Amino acid sequence: MKKAAFDAGVRTEVVPFARVEGGRAYRADVDLRATVIILDTDSGLRVACEPEIVGTRLEREALQAARAAAALIAKMAGSREVAFLHVLRASMGYRLHEALKEGGFRLAEAYVRVRYPGHSTGCHEGRKAEVVYADLGGVSRERVLVVADTVATGESLARALEYFLPAVEAKGARVREVHVYGFLAEEGVRRVSAELEGLGVERAYFYAMQDLAALASNKYDMLLYGPDIPAYKAGKLVSLGGIVAEETLERMLPHYFPGMDQPGDWSERQCLLFNGGGFEEGRIGEHLERSLRALDELHEAVRAFPWYRGELEGVYEKRRKGLLAAILSKGYCSHGRRL
């Protein structure tokens, strides 16, 4: 299957960077002033490859992956006193704020909600994000900013930073260093890196879970590798591939079905979401049903591509079985209610 991934466009331009507890880190060889690190952990692998991981289990796996990221940020950051920007609704699900606190960081937490007009899932092409809620919290003097977010096009995070950084500077917090962690696409990292440079940030670090993803033409799905479904529906065979360490690729291939969106509907995989005004339930059932439809659609599509290999049938069956079991489950969240 490794040949199929390479034929689909996967790139392995990375160099070993560091070892952290529970994972390995690689530096992506991309032409940016920012440092782009790819963090491979067992928990991150499961979350990226298994859309059936939701609810309480997602919380556990995300926290374990975040602990490795927090340990790496501890080595890189210029201070243990940091501003932490929650980009609502989804970013709390990465659990990085919890992992940093466990690691001895002192966080001044702030909240910004950025929203696309209309429904927020499925396609972001041609839409502009806007800030609809902000709470700068106790940020006052911190020089280091940490963010956990899903970065596809980078539009949402760029808008949040465009609002946040001048606002906290007016309060006396001149941010000079930014650390961004989560599922990251190469296109989005370039967009956010340019935004940070334009806002006068001196040092930027990006920590991508598992790979620096390829972004589908719908500007939403973030792939390790696989078909671009919007192009396929238009009668074109377009393959996409992200940037990943070869060792990580070998670990992911038996579990990842090509074309699946790695973060999935990240907010909807969670039990509870803070939206700025209160808490709401993640639509876990909808995420699972949507993932099952996407999997079946991709299963039909991949057989049209020259890189298709018969071994992928086993991966498909594994993911389909996992999704069906999760759909039938009533134990998504620790309180026992199906959300």
Secondary structure as UniProt FT lines:
FT   HELIX           2..8
FT   STRAND          14..20
FT   TURN            21..22
FT   STRAND          23..28
FT   STRAND          35..41
FT   HELIX           42..49
FT   TURN            51..52
FT   HELIX           55..76
FT   STRAND          81..88
FT   TURN            89..90
FT   HELIX           91..94
FT   HELIX           96..102
FT   TURN            103..104
FT   STRAND          106..115
FT   TURN            125..126
FT   STRAND          130..135
FT   TURN            137..138
FT   STRAND          144..148
FT   HELIX           155..169
FT   TURN            170..172
FT   STRAND          177..185
FT   HELIX           186..198
FT   TURN            199..200
FT   STRAND          203..215
FT   TURN            217..218
FT   STRAND          222..223
FT   STRAND          225..227
FT   HELIX           229..233
FT   TURN            234..235
FT   STRAND          239..241
FT   HELIX           246..252
FT   TURN            253..255
FT   TURN            258..259
FT   HELIX           266..269
FT   STRAND          272..274
FT   STRAND          279..281
FT   HELIX           284..302
FT   TURN            303..304
FT   TURN            306..307
FT   TURN            310..311
FT   HELIX           312..328
FT   TURN            334..335
//
